[in-house]
Amino acid sequence: MSKSPSLNNLFYSGGQVVLWIVQHIPLRTLRVLGRIGGLVTYRVAGARRRVALENLDLAYGDELTQAEKTAIAKSSFINLFTTILEFCYSPAIKGSMDNLVTVTNSEVFLNAYAEGKGVILLVPHMGNWEVCGRWHGEQGVVQHAVVRRQKQEWMNRIVTSIRASNLIQEIDKKNGLRKVVAALRRGEMVSILVDQHARKEAVEVLFFGQPAMTHASVALLALKTGCRVLVCSGFRYPDGSFGGVFSDPIETTETGCRETDLVENTQRYVTAMEHYVRQHPQDWMWMHRRWKGTKAAPVEWEDEED
């Protein structure tokens, strides 16, 4: 239930005060606070801590010791808390993102974008997936992010304004298909986070060897528009600074069998993301219940007008 306009304005004003405070704290200090906040959250958020450890058991089994899994879970909480603080801080960033993020394989992404066919960037919840998007805009890339709107309007206003400062245009996940297709046909970039459990329009693929329901939207869009699909994975260096790496373009398989194509292509995307999660497991969001079961609403495609 949405709050009254006056109450929304009050919360928005309070949020602006918090942002002002955060943006006047040195980034290095914020990362220290992020570490403290992440460890405290790990301690007090028992349900999410259990989910993280259960997920690590599913993903790694006996490959890792319990101590190693616990360390990864703690680091995951630290990364998430730090990412939130950095996101709030990001409008205050001065100068080029090249001073803050080290990007690998960038020429592959820029070449794919230059083809003009449109690019879907698969972005796992790793490193700082929000702030690193600013780097794309600085390269002259017109970018959109498919997002889920917040329940509270005051929160939407704050989050949207921060993303705009990072050169990111939002597309509401709900009923946003037309805008996504239009952006791709204009040769622009659309980033989509597809590393979470999907309840609707999903297919079953394997993630860390376990059945995982995953949105088939990217495969649908690639088949329909002929766009390029790449993974952009963030991670952190030991000092907390950002790193980012682009995969090579992921080939789209088209056999003529719709169901086969959706599963095969979605599996390729998930396998590519798993590769990067395995490289930097401490930076992925393990507290999300990724493996909830294998039932989902059927995939449907609503034809869009050209």
LINPEFEN-V508502 format. One record per residue. RES is the residue in one small letter. PHI is phi as a letter, one per 20 degrees, with the letter a starting at -180 (999 if undefined). Layout:
res:RES phi:PHI
res:RES phi:PHI
//
This chain:
res:m phi:999
res:s phi:f
res:k phi:f
res:s phi:f
res:p phi:g
res:s phi:f
res:l phi:f
res:n phi:f
res:n phi:f
res:l phi:f
res:f phi:f
res:y phi:f
res:s phi:f
res:g phi:f
res:g phi:f
res:q phi:f
res:v phi:f
res:v phi:f
res:l phi:f
res:w phi:f
res:i phi:f
res:v phi:g
res:q phi:f
res:h phi:d
res:i phi:d
res:p phi:g
res:l phi:g
res:r phi:f
res:t phi:f
res:l phi:g
res:r phi:f
res:v phi:f
res:l phi:f
res:g phi:f
res:r phi:f
res:i phi:f
res:g phi:f
res:g phi:f
res:l phi:f
res:v phi:f
res:t phi:f
res:y phi:g
res:r phi:f
res:v phi:e
res:a phi:e
res:g phi:g
res:a phi:f
res:r phi:f
res:r phi:f
res:r phi:f
res:v phi:f
res:a phi:g
res:l phi:f
res:e phi:f
res:n phi:f
res:l phi:f
res:d phi:f
res:l phi:f
res:a phi:f
res:y phi:d
res:g phi:l
res:d phi:e
res:e phi:f
res:l phi:c
res:t phi:f
res:q phi:f
res:a phi:f
res:e phi:f
res:k phi:f
res:t phi:f
res:a phi:f
res:i phi:f
res:a phi:f
res:k phi:f
res:s phi:f
res:s phi:f
res:f phi:f
res:i phi:f
res:n phi:f
res:l phi:f
res:f phi:f
res:t phi:f
res:t phi:f
res:i phi:f
res:l phi:f
res:e phi:f
res:f phi:f
res:c phi:f
res:y phi:f
res:s phi:g
res:p phi:f
res:a phi:e
res:i phi:f
res:k phi:d
res:g phi:n
res:s phi:f
res:m phi:f
res:d phi:f
res:n phi:e
res:l phi:d
res:v phi:c
res:t phi:d
res:v phi:d
res:t phi:d
res:n phi:m
res:s phi:f
res:e phi:f
res:v phi:f
res:f phi:f
res:l phi:f
res:n phi:f
res:a phi:f
res:y phi:f
res:a phi:f
res:e phi:f
res:g phi:n
res:k phi:e
res:g phi:n
res:v phi:c
res:i phi:d
res:l phi:d
res:l phi:e
res:v phi:d
res:p phi:f
res:h phi:f
res:m phi:c
res:g phi:l
res:n phi:d
res:w phi:f
res:e phi:e
res:v phi:f
res:c phi:f
res:g phi:f
res:r phi:f
res:w phi:g
res:h phi:g
res:g phi:f
res:e phi:f
res:q phi:e
res:g phi:n
res:v phi:e
res:v phi:e
res:q phi:c
res:h phi:c
res:a phi:c
res:v phi:e
res:v phi:c
res:r phi:e
res:r phi:f
res:q phi:f
res:k phi:f
res:q phi:e
res:e phi:f
res:w phi:f
res:m phi:f
res:n phi:g
res:r phi:f
res:i phi:f
res:v phi:f
res:t phi:f
res:s phi:f
res:i phi:f
res:r phi:f
res:a phi:f
res:s phi:f
res:n phi:e
res:l phi:m
res:i phi:d
res:q phi:e
res:e phi:e
res:i phi:c
res:d phi:f
res:k phi:g
res:k phi:f
res:n phi:m
res:g phi:d
res:l phi:g
res:r phi:g
res:k phi:f
res:v phi:f
res:v phi:f
res:a phi:f
res:a phi:f
res:l phi:f
res:r phi:f
res:r phi:e
res:g phi:n
res:e phi:e
res:m phi:d
res:v phi:c
res:s phi:e
res:i phi:c
res:l phi:e
res:v phi:c
res:d phi:d
res:q phi:d
res:h phi:f
res:a phi:d
res:r phi:e
res:k phi:c
res:e phi:l
res:a phi:c
res:v phi:c
res:e phi:e
res:v phi:c
res:l phi:d
res:f phi:c
res:f phi:l
res:g phi:m
res:q phi:d
res:p phi:f
res:a phi:c
res:m phi:f
res:t phi:c
res:h phi:g
res:a phi:e
res:s phi:f
res:v phi:f
res:a phi:f
res:l phi:g
res:l phi:f
res:a phi:f
res:l phi:f
res:k phi:f
res:t phi:d
res:g phi:m
res:c phi:f
res:r phi:e
res:v phi:c
res:l phi:c
res:v phi:e
res:c phi:c
res:s phi:d
res:g phi:e
res:f phi:b
res:r phi:c
res:y phi:e
res:p phi:g
res:d phi:e
res:g phi:n
res:s phi:f
res:f phi:e
res:g phi:c
res:g phi:b
res:v phi:b
res:f phi:d
res:s phi:f
res:d phi:f
res:p phi:g
res:i phi:e
res:e phi:f
res:t phi:e
res:t phi:e
res:e phi:c
res:t phi:e
res:g phi:n
res:c phi:e
res:r phi:g
res:e phi:f
res:t phi:f
res:d phi:f
res:l phi:f
res:v phi:f
res:e phi:f
res:n phi:f
res:t phi:f
res:q phi:f
res:r phi:f
res:y phi:f
res:v phi:f
res:t phi:f
res:a phi:f
res:m phi:f
res:e phi:g
res:h phi:g
res:y phi:f
res:v phi:f
res:r phi:f
res:q phi:f
res:h phi:c
res:p phi:f
res:q phi:f
res:d phi:d
res:w phi:e
res:m phi:e
res:w phi:f
res:m phi:f
res:h phi:e
res:r phi:f
res:r phi:f
res:w phi:d
res:k phi:d
res:g phi:q
res:t phi:c
res:k phi:d
res:a phi:b
res:a phi:f
res:p phi:f
res:v phi:f
res:e phi:c
res:w phi:c
res:e phi:e
res:d phi:f
res:e phi:d
res:e phi:f
res:d phi:f
//
